[in-house]
């Protein structure tokens, strides 16, 4: 029984695909991968190439068959209908691809690994993470229960470059062998844990301050990793309040994009918690769980803009008061682009209507890992002050 509806849509960014490495050692590594292209498919591919050379003029019967062409192979999936959407099972897709699928019912997340690609989904978050790079996913509703997840057929076309054909509830999916070989994981060339403070500062040096003239706070409660007892969790980002940043910050304060990147999420239709009671229900669930579930944490961030930058850097700008109407998903922005205005959405102050809690919250990730994770709190202070301090 499906229990939840997840909102996702596709705006595939050009940075997803990387070049093929054809040397022998990489091929051997690929053959040993848990999500490798199955050996029987590779054997079929070799047979198809041989048959293609031997039979240049196919018979009429061969023309009618839906066998894959050289360079292609097929899998078959069943299709389910929900709210006028044609959906496929991620569990079935994972099985057909000899990959893996992990559903986390507490966090309401799905992690699918097939053919050298890792896909990560969070319920109600309109973004798909693919090999550490984030992509907009506004228009793909996803349904899930505790053991499986279901996504529209368009996912196959847009994220796997597949050709699909539906016949009597059965879906034939044709995939290109060469296309699969081109997939690589940019995280393989990035060793986050071994980075020094100076290396991280250099890596992020292209990012300017999100608030003009503001100096980043180094108050410990404003820093990543600070405890958040009210939701049984910890602070994942950097807070910019007016009393710690040397400038006036209010709902008229523009938030800047910090550097050249692409908008992958823009909450134009954002609706805040309707009441303290509803918000408190989420906080109580977090208290009982011992951790803040990811889908609840996303709600608590309020109105957001997400921007994907070069080399895996992505920033979530949270608690915004408003977003410019002409700012759209897919827009290319730079350090001077206004992407929103400081607010307190998602906080208890927003429900009180008294303006309390007004600040910018900024999460900075590299290939979907929070930038500060390898560092101590003192090292994190050094990094952010070197980037956005004024002294």
Buried (B, 14 or more C-beta within 10 A) or exposed (E): EBEBBBBBBBBBBEBBBBEEBEEEEBEEEBEEEEBBBBEEBBEBBEEBEEEEEEEEEEEEEEEEEEEBEBBBBBBEBEBEEEEEBBBBBBBBBBBBBBBBBEBBEBBBBBBBBBBBBBBBBBBBBBBBBBBBBBBBBBEBBBBBEEEBBBBBBBBBBBBBBBBBEEEEEEBBBBBBBEBBBBBBBBBEEBEBEEBEBEEBBEBBEBBBBBBEEBBBBBEEEBBBBBEBEEBBBEBBBBBBBBEBBEEEBEEEBBBBBBBBBBBBBBBEEBEBBEEEEEBBEBBEBBBEBEBBBBBBBBBBBBBBBBBBBEEBBBBBBBBBBBBBEEBEBEBEBEBEBBBBBBBBBBBBBBBEEEEEBBBBBBBBBBBBBBBBEBBEBEEBBBBBBBBBBEE
